[in-house]
Amino acid sequence: MSDKLQEIKDDFAWGIKAAGQGQGYTNLDDEQVSWLIEQLEQAQASNQKLVECLEWYADDENYEVDVVNQWAPIEPVSEDRGQRARHVLSEVKGNG
């Protein structure tokens, strides 16, 4: 979570405690702000999964072939055949 989002969450939680439930100090009610925070957290989690997946595909080691320990050398990326990407996309889209 970004520092700015954490600051907003903390400030909002303080405002609820100080003013009382339903007495927020913004034009948004508590439920709306809570929903917005939840949406941001979900987006950040999805973004992190996508970044980790891209990092795996970008890692040069996943394109190297182990010719010593394998009878028929296969690159990890070739063996994966996009399965990692399909899995992460399914999770992010909410299908998995």
Beta strands, then each sheet from edge to edge (+ up, - down):
end
